Amino acid sequence: MINLEVKTKLSHDELHSRLKSFFGKGGLGLETTDDAQDCLSFEGGGGFVKATICQEDGKIRLELQTQEWEIQVKKFASSLP
């Protein structure tokens, strides 16, 4: 299990959309178990991904927690501007 934190220049809505596209249907195919404004959770393959979006000093901070999807979470985080 890993916890990862990244900051991005993306808007809240764009980041939310990218998370759903990457981890959900059309992406890795994980089941969306929570889809709130600031929190998304996905499950599948014996693991999970939890994403928390926080507004901080005019930027967006994304907190990611995962089990069994560490490589994919790192790939997603490294793709953010």
C-alpha positions in Angstrom: 0.0 0.0 0.0 1.2 3.5 -0.8 0.1 7.0 0.0 1.1 9.6 -2.6 0.6 13.4 -2.7 1.0 15.6 -5.8 0.1 19.2 -6.8 -1.3 20.0 -10.2 -2.2 23.0 -12.2 -5.3 21.3 -13.5 -8.7 22.6 -12.4 -10.7 20.6 -9.9 -13.2 19.5 -12.6 -10.5 18.4 -15.1 -8.7 16.4 -12.4 -11.9 14.7 -11.3 -12.6 13.8 -15.0 -9.1 12.5 -15.6 -9.3 10.3 -12.4 -12.6 8.8 -13.6 -11.3 8.2 -17.1 -8.0 6.6 -16.0 -9.2 4.4 -13.2 -12.9 3.8 -14.2 -14.7 2.6 -17.3 -12.7 3.1 -20.4 -9.5 3.1 -18.4 -8.4 0.4 -16.0 -12.0 -0.7 -15.6 -12.2 -0.4 -11.8 -15.6 -0.1 -10.2 -16.4 3.4 -8.9 -17.5 3.0 -5.2 -17.5 6.7 -4.2 -17.9 9.7 -6.5 -18.2 12.8 -4.4 -17.0 16.2 -5.4 -13.7 15.9 -3.5 -13.3 12.2 -3.1 -13.3 9.3 -5.6 -12.8 5.7 -4.7 -12.3 2.7 -7.1 -12.2 -1.0 -6.4 -11.2 -4.1 -8.4 -8.5 -6.7 -8.9 -8.3 -7.3 -5.2 -7.3 -3.7 -4.4 -8.5 -0.1 -4.4 -7.6 3.4 -5.3 -8.8 6.4 -3.2 -8.3 9.9 -4.4 -8.9 13.1 -2.4 -8.9 16.5 -4.2 -8.0 19.5 -2.0 -7.9 23.2 -3.0 -4.7 24.7 -1.5 -3.2 28.2 -2.1 -4.8 28.5 -5.6 -3.5 25.1 -6.7 -5.0 21.6 -6.4 -3.4 19.0 -4.2 -4.3 15.4 -4.9 -3.9 12.7 -2.2 -3.8 9.1 -3.5 -4.0 6.0 -1.5 -3.8 2.5 -3.1 -3.3 -1.2 -2.6 -2.5 -3.4 -5.5 -2.5 -0.5 -8.0 0.7 1.2 -7.0 2.3 1.2 -10.5 -0.8 2.6 -12.1 -1.2 5.3 -9.5 2.4 6.4 -9.9 1.9 6.5 -13.7 -1.2 8.6 -13.3 0.5 11.0 -10.8 3.5 11.4 -13.1 1.3 12.4 -16.0 -0.2 15.4 -14.3 0.9 18.9 -15.3 
